[in-house]
Amino acid sequence: MSWTMSWTEVLGFATGALCVWLVARQHVANWPIGIANNVFFIVLFAQSGLYADAGLQIVFIALAAYGWWSWTHGGGPGSTEALPVRRTTRTEWAALAAAGAVGVLGLTLLLDAATDSTVPFWDALTTGLSLAATYGQCRKLVESWWLWIAADLVYVPLYAYKGLYLTSALYVGFLALCVVGLLGWRRALPAPGTRTGGAQTVGARA
């Protein structure tokens, strides 16, 4: 398989690495950088036949707008406080698992029937994991990093299979950054029982 690196892939690599590094540092600038990354990847994935991943970038842009607001306003109407880091509740896990299972199944069937995708299940699986992880990131849920790690473990061989070697290498770097982010966000959690205004508090860097 021949390999031709495009400027789109290079720019996707650069903005993607910067975005994850900023997320790990709880820096709000990750959101506009992430939106730029999504635009580059829409083009790259559509050209590579990864249609679910291309469409996923549009959803990511919408979630980025929500995450940007949520991180700076604490997720509450009229709030100007930074959103605190917290753990995922059982109810949230159940909702994410149910939505993810339905989404992956439906998207697999759709890609298999309506596109020429050669990897419909894997494309759908990474889409489902990424959406769940992005939602968790928007709400600063510590466990969202585990979802990103799971997604990256699939993305690395998937992109290599599609000849996107630079992007595959980028996701190896993402794995390392996800571990850093997970450890950092866990340290940002207050001691058990520490609450301010009914919510655990950790200020986001801006």
Buried (B, 14 or more C-beta within 10 A) or exposed (E): EEEEEBEBBEBBBBBBBBBBBBBBBBBBBBBBBBBBBBBBBBBBBBEBBBBBBBBBBEBBBEBBBBBBBBBBBBBEEEEEBBBBBBEBEEEBBEEBEEBBEEBBEEBBEBBEEEBEBEBBBBBBBBBBBBBBBBBBBBBBBBBBBBBBBBBBBBBBEBBBEBEBBBBBBBBEBBBEBBBBBBEBBEEBBBEEEEEEEEBBBBEBEE
